[in-house]
């Protein structure tokens, strides 16, 4: 066995041992779900909290897009790469919105990612000028 193979094997074993050790030390709700936020919300106390209400204002503020049109071709959203990100891309103090879409193959235009610049509560679609429309990239 060459020296580099031995070093690779030892390094792999060492990193695996370290990862397992760290994973065992983590104290998350994946280890014990009895104290998780979702468990707390399903308790009897949750009935005493006011209901959470959402109002769809997308069209009102200028956001017009379809997320993943057509029938789904995969089972998990995690493997499709969709998501959103907020950030002030033009440094005007308003949080701008990027929506990562995933291609269904049916309509490349509606499958595109979207980038909205938010100006005083209204959104302006700057996807094309920013060059971020390609959902397949």
VEXDREN-87708 format. One record per residue: residue in three letters; x, y, z of N, C-alpha, C in turn. Coordinates in steps of 0.05 Angstrom, whole numbers, plus 5000, padded with zeros to 4 digits. Layout:
BEGIN
<node res="ALA" n_c1="X" n_c2="Y" n_c3="Z" ca_c1="X" ca_c2="Y" ca_c3="Z" c_c1="X" c_c2="Y" c_c3="Z"/>
...
REM end
This chain:
BEGIN
<node res="UNK" n_c1="5017" n_c2="4976" n_c3="5000" ca_c1="5000" ca_c2="5000" ca_c3="5000" c_c1="5018" c_c2="5025" c_c3="5000"/>
<node res="UNK" n_c1="5010" n_c2="5044" n_c3="4984" ca_c1="5026" ca_c2="5068" ca_c3="4983" c_c1="5020" c_c2="5087" c_c3="5006"/>
<node res="UNK" n_c1="5038" n_c2="5104" n_c3="5011" ca_c1="5035" ca_c2="5123" ca_c3="5033" c_c1="5009" c_c2="5140" c_c3="5031"/>
<node res="UNK" n_c1="5003" n_c2="5149" n_c3="5007" ca_c1="4979" ca_c2="5166" ca_c3="5003" c_c1="4953" c_c2="5151" c_c3="5008"/>
<node res="UNK" n_c1="4952" n_c2="5125" n_c3="5002" ca_c1="4928" ca_c2="5109" ca_c3="5007" c_c1="4925" c_c2="5106" c_c3="5037"/>
<node res="UNK" n_c1="4947" n_c2="5101" n_c3="5051" ca_c1="4946" ca_c2="5097" ca_c3="5081" c_c1="4936" c_c2="5123" c_c3="5094"/>
<node res="UNK" n_c1="4947" n_c2="5146" n_c3="5085" ca_c1="4939" ca_c2="5172" ca_c3="5096" c_c1="4909" c_c2="5177" c_c3="5090"/>
<node res="UNK" n_c1="4900" n_c2="5171" n_c3="5066" ca_c1="4872" ca_c2="5175" ca_c3="5059" c_c1="4854" c_c2="5158" c_c3="5077"/>
<node res="UNK" n_c1="4861" n_c2="5133" n_c3="5081" ca_c1="4845" ca_c2="5115" ca_c3="5098" c_c1="4844" c_c2="5125" c_c3="5127"/>
<node res="UNK" n_c1="4868" n_c2="5133" n_c3="5137" ca_c1="4868" ca_c2="5143" ca_c3="5165" c_c1="4853" c_c2="5169" c_c3="5168"/>
<node res="UNK" n_c1="4856" n_c2="5187" n_c3="5148" ca_c1="4841" ca_c2="5212" ca_c3="5149" c_c1="4811" c_c2="5207" c_c3="5148"/>
<node res="UNK" n_c1="4802" n_c2="5189" n_c3="5131" ca_c1="4774" ca_c2="5183" ca_c3="5129" c_c1="4763" c_c2="5171" c_c3="5155"/>
<node res="UNK" n_c1="4778" n_c2="5153" n_c3="5167" ca_c1="4770" ca_c2="5142" ca_c3="5193" c_c1="4769" c_c2="5163" c_c3="5214"/>
<node res="UNK" n_c1="4789" n_c2="5181" n_c3="5215" ca_c1="4789" ca_c2="5202" ca_c3="5234" c_c1="4766" c_c2="5222" c_c3="5232"/>
<node res="UNK" n_c1="4760" n_c2="5230" n_c3="5207" ca_c1="4738" ca_c2="5248" ca_c3="5202" c_c1="4711" c_c2="5235" c_c3="5208"/>
<node res="UNK" n_c1="4708" n_c2="5209" n_c3="5202" ca_c1="4684" ca_c2="5195" ca_c3="5208" c_c1="4680" c_c2="5193" c_c3="5238"/>
<node res="UNK" n_c1="4701" n_c2="5187" n_c3="5253" ca_c1="4700" ca_c2="5185" ca_c3="5282" c_c1="4692" c_c2="5213" c_c3="5294"/>
<node res="UNK" n_c1="4704" n_c2="5234" n_c3="5283" ca_c1="4698" ca_c2="5261" ca_c3="5292" c_c1="4669" c_c2="5268" c_c3="5286"/>
<node res="UNK" n_c1="4659" n_c2="5262" n_c3="5262" ca_c1="4631" ca_c2="5268" ca_c3="5255" c_c1="4611" c_c2="5253" c_c3="5273"/>
<node res="UNK" n_c1="4617" n_c2="5228" n_c3="5278" ca_c1="4599" ca_c2="5212" ca_c3="5296" c_c1="4599" c_c2="5224" c_c3="5324"/>
<node res="UNK" n_c1="4622" n_c2="5232" n_c3="5333" ca_c1="4624" ca_c2="5244" ca_c3="5360" c_c1="4609" c_c2="5270" c_c3="5362"/>
<node res="UNK" n_c1="4611" n_c2="5286" n_c3="5342" ca_c1="4596" ca_c2="5312" ca_c3="5342" c_c1="4566" c_c2="5307" c_c3="5340"/>
<node res="UNK" n_c1="4558" n_c2="5288" n_c3="5323" ca_c1="4530" ca_c2="5282" ca_c3="5320" c_c1="4518" c_c2="5272" c_c3="5347"/>
<node res="UNK" n_c1="4533" n_c2="5257" n_c3="5362" ca_c1="4523" ca_c2="5247" ca_c3="5387" c_c1="4521" c_c2="5269" c_c3="5408"/>
<node res="UNK" n_c1="4536" n_c2="5290" n_c3="5406" ca_c1="4536" ca_c2="5312" ca_c3="5425" c_c1="4514" c_c2="5333" c_c3="5419"/>
<node res="UNK" n_c1="4503" n_c2="5332" n_c3="5395" ca_c1="4483" ca_c2="5352" ca_c3="5387" c_c1="4458" c_c2="5348" c_c3="5404"/>
<node res="UNK" n_c1="4446" n_c2="5369" n_c3="5413" ca_c1="4422" ca_c2="5368" ca_c3="5429" c_c1="4400" c_c2="5382" c_c3="5413"/>
<node res="UNK" n_c1="4388" n_c2="5367" n_c3="5394" ca_c1="4368" ca_c2="5379" ca_c3="5377" c_c1="4342" c_c2="5364" c_c3="5381"/>
<node res="UNK" n_c1="4321" n_c2="5375" n_c3="5370" ca_c1="4295" ca_c2="5362" ca_c3="5373" c_c1="4293" c_c2="5337" c_c3="5356"/>
<node res="UNK" n_c1="4314" n_c2="5332" n_c3="5339" ca_c1="4314" ca_c2="5307" ca_c3="5325" c_c1="4321" c_c2="5284" c_c3="5343"/>
<node res="UNK" n_c1="4335" n_c2="5290" n_c3="5365" ca_c1="4343" ca_c2="5269" ca_c3="5384" c_c1="4319" c_c2="5264" c_c3="5403"/>
<node res="UNK" n_c1="4307" n_c2="5285" n_c3="5413" ca_c1="4285" ca_c2="5282" ca_c3="5431" c_c1="4263" c_c2="5302" c_c3="5423"/>
<node res="UNK" n_c1="4243" n_c2="5292" n_c3="5410" ca_c1="4222" ca_c2="5310" ca_c3="5399" c_c1="4202" c_c2="5320" c_c3="5420"/>
<node res="UNK" n_c1="4205" n_c2="5311" n_c3="5445" ca_c1="4185" ca_c2="5319" ca_c3="5465" c_c1="4187" c_c2="5349" c_c3="5472"/>
<node res="UNK" n_c1="4210" n_c2="5362" n_c3="5466" ca_c1="4213" ca_c2="5390" ca_c3="5472" c_c1="4214" c_c2="5407" c_c3="5447"/>
<node res="UNK" n_c1="4207" n_c2="5396" n_c3="5424" ca_c1="4208" ca_c2="5412" ca_c3="5400" c_c1="4186" c_c2="5432" c_c3="5398"/>
<node res="UNK" n_c1="4190" n_c2="5452" n_c3="5380" ca_c1="4170" ca_c2="5473" ca_c3="5377" c_c1="4143" c_c2="5462" c_c3="5366"/>
<node res="UNK" n_c1="4145" n_c2="5442" n_c3="5348" ca_c1="4120" ca_c2="5431" ca_c3="5337" c_c1="4106" c_c2="5415" c_c3="5358"/>
<node res="UNK" n_c1="4120" n_c2="5402" n_c3="5376" ca_c1="4107" ca_c2="5387" ca_c3="5398" c_c1="4094" c_c2="5407" c_c3="5417"/>
<node res="UNK" n_c1="4107" n_c2="5430" n_c3="5422" ca_c1="4096" ca_c2="5450" ca_c3="5440" c_c1="4070" c_c2="5461" c_c3="5428"/>
<node res="UNK" n_c1="4069" n_c2="5465" n_c3="5402" ca_c1="4046" ca_c2="5476" ca_c3="5389" c_c1="4022" c_c2="5457" c_c3="5388"/>
<node res="UNK" n_c1="4028" n_c2="5431" n_c3="5392" ca_c1="4006" ca_c2="5412" ca_c3="5391" c_c1="3996" c_c2="5406" c_c3="5420"/>
<node res="UNK" n_c1="4007" n_c2="5419" n_c3="5439" ca_c1="3998" ca_c2="5415" ca_c3="5467" c_c1="3972" c_c2="5429" c_c3="5472"/>
<node res="UNK" n_c1="3961" n_c2="5425" n_c3="5495" ca_c1="3936" ca_c2="5438" ca_c3="5503" c_c1="3939" c_c2="5468" c_c3="5505"/>
<node res="UNK" n_c1="3963" n_c2="5478" n_c3="5511" ca_c1="3967" ca_c2="5506" ca_c3="5513" c_c1="3964" c_c2="5520" c_c3="5486"/>
<node res="UNK" n_c1="3968" n_c2="5506" n_c3="5464" ca_c1="3965" ca_c2="5518" ca_c3="5438" c_c1="3937" c_c2="5528" c_c3="5433"/>
<node res="UNK" n_c1="3917" n_c2="5516" n_c3="5445" ca_c1="3890" ca_c2="5525" ca_c3="5442" c_c1="3885" c_c2="5553" c_c3="5454"/>
<node res="UNK" n_c1="3902" n_c2="5562" n_c3="5472" ca_c1="3900" ca_c2="5588" ca_c3="5485" c_c1="3912" c_c2="5610" c_c3="5468"/>
<node res="UNK" n_c1="3929" n_c2="5602" n_c3="5448" ca_c1="3943" ca_c2="5622" ca_c3="5432" c_c1="3924" c_c2="5633" c_c3="5410"/>
<node res="UNK" n_c1="3928" n_c2="5658" n_c3="5402" ca_c1="3911" ca_c2="5668" ca_c3="5380" c_c1="3919" c_c2="5654" c_c3="5354"/>
<node res="UNK" n_c1="3900" n_c2="5651" n_c3="5336" ca_c1="3906" ca_c2="5637" ca_c3="5310" c_c1="3926" c_c2="5654" c_c3="5294"/>
<node res="UNK" n_c1="3943" n_c2="5640" n_c3="5279" ca_c1="3961" ca_c2="5654" ca_c3="5260" c_c1="3946" c_c2="5656" c_c3="5234"/>
<node res="UNK" n_c1="3945" n_c2="5681" n_c3="5224" ca_c1="3930" ca_c2="5686" ca_c3="5199" c_c1="3949" c_c2="5698" c_c3="5178"/>
<node res="UNK" n_c1="3948" n_c2="5688" n_c3="5154" ca_c1="3963" ca_c2="5698" ca_c3="5132" c_c1="3944" c_c2="5709" c_c3="5111"/>
<node res="UNK" n_c1="3952" n_c2="5731" n_c3="5099" ca_c1="3936" ca_c2="5742" ca_c3="5077" c_c1="3953" c_c2="5742" c_c3="5052"/>
<node res="UNK" n_c1="3943" n_c2="5731" n_c3="5030" ca_c1="3958" ca_c2="5730" ca_c3="5005" c_c1="3956" c_c2="5757" c_c3="4992"/>
<node res="UNK" n_c1="3979" n_c2="5771" n_c3="4992" ca_c1="3980" ca_c2="5798" ca_c3="4980" c_c1="3999" c_c2="5798" c_c3="4956"/>
<node res="UNK" n_c1="4006" n_c2="5775" n_c3="4945" ca_c1="4025" ca_c2="5774" ca_c3="4923" c_c1="4017" c_c2="5791" c_c3="4900"/>
<node res="UNK" n_c1="3993" n_c2="5788" n_c3="4890" ca_c1="3984" ca_c2="5803" ca_c3="4866" c_c1="3983" c_c2="5833" c_c3="4873"/>
<node res="UNK" n_c1="3974" n_c2="5839" n_c3="4897" ca_c1="3971" ca_c2="5867" ca_c3="4906" c_c1="3998" c_c2="5882" c_c3="4905"/>
<node res="UNK" n_c1="4020" n_c2="5868" n_c3="4912" ca_c1="4046" ca_c2="5880" ca_c3="4913" c_c1="4063" c_c2="5875" c_c3="4887"/>
<node res="UNK" n_c1="4051" n_c2="5861" n_c3="4868" ca_c1="4064" ca_c2="5858" ca_c3="4842" c_c1="4080" c_c2="5832" c_c3="4838"/>
<node res="UNK" n_c1="4076" n_c2="5813" n_c3="4855" ca_c1="4090" ca_c2="5787" ca_c3="4851" c_c1="4071" c_c2="5769" c_c3="4836"/>
<node res="UNK" n_c1="4080" n_c2="5762" n_c3="4811" ca_c1="4064" ca_c2="5745" ca_c3="4793" c_c1="4082" c_c2="5723" c_c3="4782"/>
<node res="UNK" n_c1="4079" n_c2="5699" n_c3="4793" ca_c1="4094" ca_c2="5676" ca_c3="4784" c_c1="4080" c_c2="5651" c_c3="4792"/>
<node res="UNK" n_c1="4087" n_c2="5629" n_c3="4779" ca_c1="4077" ca_c2="5603" ca_c3="4786" c_c1="4101" c_c2="5587" c_c3="4796"/>
<node res="UNK" n_c1="4098" n_c2="5575" n_c3="4819" ca_c1="4120" ca_c2="5559" ca_c3="4830" c_c1="4116" c_c2="5530" c_c3="4821"/>
<node res="UNK" n_c1="4135" n_c2="5520" n_c3="4805" ca_c1="4135" ca_c2="5493" ca_c3="4796" c_c1="4109" c_c2="5485" c_c3="4782"/>
<node res="UNK" n_c1="4104" n_c2="5496" n_c3="4758" ca_c1="4079" ca_c2="5490" ca_c3="4744" c_c1="4078" c_c2="5460" c_c3="4736"/>
<node res="UNK" n_c1="4054" n_c2="5450" n_c3="4732" ca_c1="4050" ca_c2="5423" ca_c3="4722" c_c1="4052" c_c2="5402" c_c3="4744"/>
<node res="UNK" n_c1="4048" n_c2="5377" n_c3="4737" ca_c1="4049" ca_c2="5356" ca_c3="4757" c_c1="4078" c_c2="5352" c_c3="4767"/>
<node res="UNK" n_c1="4079" n_c2="5346" n_c3="4792" ca_c1="4106" ca_c2="5341" ca_c3="4804" c_c1="4118" c_c2="5316" c_c3="4793"/>
<node res="UNK" n_c1="4144" n_c2="5317" n_c3="4789" ca_c1="4158" ca_c2="5294" ca_c3="4779" c_c1="4176" c_c2="5281" c_c3="4800"/>
<node res="UNK" n_c1="4178" n_c2="5293" n_c3="4823" ca_c1="4194" ca_c2="5283" ca_c3="4845" c_c1="4178" c_c2="5283" c_c3="4871"/>
<node res="UNK" n_c1="4187" n_c2="5268" n_c3="4890" ca_c1="4172" ca_c2="5266" ca_c3="4915" c_c1="4179" c_c2="5286" c_c3="4936"/>
<node res="UNK" n_c1="4204" n_c2="5295" n_c3="4937" ca_c1="4213" ca_c2="5313" ca_c3="4958" c_c1="4220" c_c2="5340" c_c3="4947"/>
<node res="UNK" n_c1="4210" n_c2="5361" n_c3="4960" ca_c1="4218" ca_c2="5388" ca_c3="4952" c_c1="4248" c_c2="5393" c_c3="4956"/>
<node res="UNK" n_c1="4259" n_c2="5379" n_c3="4976" ca_c1="4287" ca_c2="5384" ca_c3="4982" c_c1="4305" c_c2="5376" c_c3="4958"/>
<node res="UNK" n_c1="4297" n_c2="5357" n_c3="4941" ca_c1="4315" ca_c2="5349" ca_c3="4919" c_c1="4310" c_c2="5365" c_c3="4894"/>
<node res="UNK" n_c1="4292" n_c2="5385" n_c3="4895" ca_c1="4286" ca_c2="5401" ca_c3="4871" c_c1="4300" c_c2="5428" c_c3="4872"/>
<node res="UNK" n_c1="4309" n_c2="5436" n_c3="4895" ca_c1="4324" ca_c2="5461" ca_c3="4896" c_c1="4308" c_c2="5486" c_c3="4897"/>
<node res="UNK" n_c1="4283" n_c2="5485" n_c3="4903" ca_c1="4267" ca_c2="5510" ca_c3="4904" c_c1="4272" c_c2="5524" c_c3="4931"/>
<node res="UNK" n_c1="4266" n_c2="5549" n_c3="4931" ca_c1="4269" ca_c2="5564" ca_c3="4956" c_c1="4268" c_c2="5594" c_c3="4951"/>
<node res="UNK" n_c1="4271" n_c2="5609" n_c3="4973" ca_c1="4270" ca_c2="5638" ca_c3="4971" c_c1="4294" c_c2="5650" c_c3="4986"/>
<node res="UNK" n_c1="4301" n_c2="5674" n_c3="4980" ca_c1="4321" ca_c2="5689" ca_c3="4995" c_c1="4314" c_c2="5718" c_c3="4995"/>
<node res="UNK" n_c1="4318" n_c2="5731" n_c3="5017" ca_c1="4313" ca_c2="5759" ca_c3="5020" c_c1="4339" c_c2="5773" c_c3="5024"/>
<node res="UNK" n_c1="4342" n_c2="5796" n_c3="5011" ca_c1="4367" ca_c2="5812" ca_c3="5014" c_c1="4363" c_c2="5839" c_c3="5001"/>
<node res="UNK" n_c1="4378" n_c2="5858" n_c3="5010" ca_c1="4376" ca_c2="5885" ca_c3="4998" c_c1="4396" c_c2="5888" c_c3="4976"/>
<node res="UNK" n_c1="4389" n_c2="5879" n_c3="4952" ca_c1="4408" ca_c2="5878" ca_c3="4930" c_c1="4415" c_c2="5906" c_c3="4919"/>
<node res="UNK" n_c1="4397" n_c2="5925" n_c3="4922" ca_c1="4402" ca_c2="5952" ca_c3="4911" c_c1="4409" c_c2="5972" c_c3="4933"/>
<node res="UNK" n_c1="4412" n_c2="5962" n_c3="4958" ca_c1="4420" ca_c2="5979" ca_c3="4981" c_c1="4402" c_c2="6003" c_c3="4986"/>
<node res="UNK" n_c1="4376" n_c2="5999" n_c3="4981" ca_c1="4357" ca_c2="6021" ca_c3="4986" c_c1="4342" c_c2="6018" c_c3="5013"/>
<node res="UNK" n_c1="4348" n_c2="5997" n_c3="5028" ca_c1="4335" ca_c2="5993" ca_c3="5053" c_c1="4311" c_c2="5975" c_c3="5052"/>
<node res="UNK" n_c1="4302" n_c2="5968" n_c3="5028" ca_c1="4279" ca_c2="5949" ca_c3="5025" c_c1="4290" c_c2="5921" c_c3="5020"/>
<node res="UNK" n_c1="4278" n_c2="5901" n_c3="5032" ca_c1="4286" ca_c2="5874" ca_c3="5028" c_c1="4276" c_c2="5864" c_c3="5001"/>
<node res="UNK" n_c1="4294" n_c2="5857" n_c3="4983" ca_c1="4286" ca_c2="5847" ca_c3="4956" c_c1="4284" c_c2="5817" c_c3="4958"/>
<node res="UNK" n_c1="4269" n_c2="5805" n_c3="4939" ca_c1="4262" ca_c2="5776" ca_c3="4940" c_c1="4272" c_c2="5761" c_c3="4916"/>
<node res="UNK" n_c1="4286" n_c2="5739" n_c3="4921" ca_c1="4294" ca_c2="5720" ca_c3="4900" c_c1="4280" c_c2="5694" c_c3="4905"/>
<node res="UNK" n_c1="4266" n_c2="5684" n_c3="4884" ca_c1="4252" ca_c2="5658" ca_c3="4886" c_c1="4266" c_c2="5639" c_c3="4867"/>
<node res="UNK" n_c1="4277" n_c2="5617" n_c3="4878" ca_c1="4290" ca_c2="5597" ca_c3="4861" c_c1="4268" c_c2="5577" c_c3="4853"/>
<node res="UNK" n_c1="4264" n_c2="5574" n_c3="4828" ca_c1="4244" ca_c2="5555" ca_c3="4818" c_c1="4258" c_c2="5531" c_c3="4807"/>
<node res="UNK" n_c1="4243" n_c2="5510" n_c3="4800" ca_c1="4254" ca_c2="5487" ca_c3="4788" c_c1="4239" c_c2="5480" c_c3="4763"/>
<node res="UNK" n_c1="4253" n_c2="5472" n_c3="4742" ca_c1="4240" ca_c2="5468" ca_c3="4716" c_c1="4222" c_c2="5443" c_c3="4715"/>
<node res="UNK" n_c1="4198" n_c2="5447" n_c3="4704" ca_c1="4181" ca_c2="5424" ca_c3="4699" c_c1="4184" c_c2="5414" c_c3="4671"/>
<node res="UNK" n_c1="4196" n_c2="5431" n_c3="4654" ca_c1="4199" ca_c2="5425" ca_c3="4626" c_c1="4176" c_c2="5433" c_c3="4608"/>
<node res="UNK" n_c1="4154" n_c2="5441" n_c3="4620" ca_c1="4130" ca_c2="5448" ca_c3="4605" c_c1="4130" c_c2="5476" c_c3="4594"/>
<node res="UNK" n_c1="4140" n_c2="5495" n_c3="4610" ca_c1="4140" ca_c2="5523" ca_c3="4602" c_c1="4164" c_c2="5537" c_c3="4614"/>
<node res="UNK" n_c1="4186" n_c2="5539" n_c3="4599" ca_c1="4210" ca_c2="5551" ca_c3="4610" c_c1="4206" c_c2="5579" c_c3="4621"/>
<node res="UNK" n_c1="4188" n_c2="5595" n_c3="4610" ca_c1="4184" ca_c2="5622" ca_c3="4620" c_c1="4172" c_c2="5621" c_c3="4648"/>
<node res="UNK" n_c1="4152" n_c2="5605" n_c3="4653" ca_c1="4140" ca_c2="5604" ca_c3="4680" c_c1="4156" c_c2="5588" c_c3="4699"/>
<node res="UNK" n_c1="4175" n_c2="5571" n_c3="4689" ca_c1="4193" ca_c2="5556" ca_c3="4706" c_c1="4216" c_c2="5573" c_c3="4717"/>
<node res="UNK" n_c1="4219" n_c2="5597" n_c3="4706" ca_c1="4243" ca_c2="5613" ca_c3="4712" c_c1="4244" c_c2="5621" c_c3="4741"/>
<node res="UNK" n_c1="4269" n_c2="5624" n_c3="4751" ca_c1="4273" ca_c2="5637" ca_c3="4777" c_c1="4263" c_c2="5666" c_c3="4774"/>
<node res="UNK" n_c1="4258" n_c2="5679" n_c3="4797" ca_c1="4248" ca_c2="5706" ca_c3="4796" c_c1="4264" c_c2="5723" c_c3="4816"/>
<node res="UNK" n_c1="4270" n_c2="5747" n_c3="4808" ca_c1="4283" ca_c2="5766" ca_c3="4826" c_c1="4266" c_c2="5791" c_c3="4826"/>
<node res="UNK" n_c1="4256" n_c2="5799" n_c3="4849" ca_c1="4238" ca_c2="5822" ca_c3="4852" c_c1="4253" c_c2="5843" c_c3="4869"/>
<node res="UNK" n_c1="4256" n_c2="5867" n_c3="4857" ca_c1="4266" ca_c2="5890" ca_c3="4873" c_c1="4242" c_c2="5903" c_c3="4886"/>
<node res="UNK" n_c1="4243" n_c2="5906" n_c3="4911" ca_c1="4220" ca_c2="5918" ca_c3="4926" c_c1="4226" c_c2="5948" c_c3="4930"/>
<node res="UNK" n_c1="4207" n_c2="5964" n_c3="4920" ca_c1="4209" ca_c2="5993" ca_c3="4923" c_c1="4184" c_c2="6004" c_c3="4936"/>
<node res="UNK" n_c1="4187" n_c2="6013" n_c3="4961" ca_c1="4165" ca_c2="6025" ca_c3="4976" c_c1="4140" c_c2="6006" c_c3="4977"/>
<node res="UNK" n_c1="4145" n_c2="5981" n_c3="4982" ca_c1="4123" ca_c2="5961" ca_c3="4984" c_c1="4113" c_c2="5949" c_c3="4959"/>
<node res="UNK" n_c1="4123" n_c2="5958" n_c3="4936" ca_c1="4115" ca_c2="5946" ca_c3="4910" c_c1="4139" c_c2="5932" c_c3="4898"/>
<node res="UNK" n_c1="4134" n_c2="5910" n_c3="4885" ca_c1="4156" ca_c2="5894" ca_c3="4873" c_c1="4158" c_c2="5899" c_c3="4843"/>
<node res="UNK" n_c1="4183" n_c2="5899" n_c3="4834" ca_c1="4189" ca_c2="5903" ca_c3="4806" c_c1="4205" c_c2="5879" c_c3="4797"/>
<node res="UNK" n_c1="4196" n_c2="5864" n_c3="4777" ca_c1="4209" ca_c2="5840" ca_c3="4768" c_c1="4234" c_c2="5848" c_c3="4752"/>
<node res="UNK" n_c1="4258" n_c2="5843" n_c3="4763" ca_c1="4282" ca_c2="5849" ca_c3="4749" c_c1="4298" c_c2="5824" c_c3="4741"/>
<node res="UNK" n_c1="4283" n_c2="5802" n_c3="4739" ca_c1="4295" ca_c2="5776" ca_c3="4733" c_c1="4313" c_c2="5777" c_c3="4708"/>
<node res="UNK" n_c1="4301" n_c2="5786" n_c3="4686" ca_c1="4316" ca_c2="5786" ca_c3="4660" c_c1="4340" c_c2="5804" c_c3="4661"/>
<node res="UNK" n_c1="4337" n_c2="5828" n_c3="4671" ca_c1="4360" ca_c2="5847" ca_c3="4671" c_c1="4382" c_c2="5838" c_c3="4689"/>
<node res="UNK" n_c1="4375" n_c2="5822" n_c3="4710" ca_c1="4395" ca_c2="5812" ca_c3="4728" c_c1="4408" c_c2="5786" c_c3="4718"/>
<node res="UNK" n_c1="4395" n_c2="5773" n_c3="4698" ca_c1="4406" ca_c2="5749" ca_c3="4686" c_c1="4403" c_c2="5724" c_c3="4704"/>
<node res="UNK" n_c1="4382" n_c2="5722" n_c3="4720" ca_c1="4379" ca_c2="5700" ca_c3="4739" c_c1="4354" c_c2="5682" c_c3="4733"/>
<node res="UNK" n_c1="4344" n_c2="5684" n_c3="4708" ca_c1="4319" ca_c2="5670" ca_c3="4702" c_c1="4322" c_c2="5640" c_c3="4698"/>
<node res="UNK" n_c1="4345" n_c2="5631" n_c3="4690" ca_c1="4348" ca_c2="5603" ca_c3="4683" c_c1="4346" c_c2="5584" c_c3="4707"/>
<node res="UNK" n_c1="4323" n_c2="5570" n_c3="4708" ca_c1="4318" ca_c2="5552" ca_c3="4730" c_c1="4333" c_c2="5525" c_c3="4727"/>
<node res="UNK" n_c1="4344" n_c2="5520" n_c3="4703" ca_c1="4357" ca_c2="5495" ca_c3="4699" c_c1="4387" c_c2="5497" c_c3="4705"/>
<node res="UNK" n_c1="4397" n_c2="5521" n_c3="4709" ca_c1="4426" ca_c2="5524" ca_c3="4714" c_c1="4433" c_c2="5516" c_c3="4742"/>
REM end
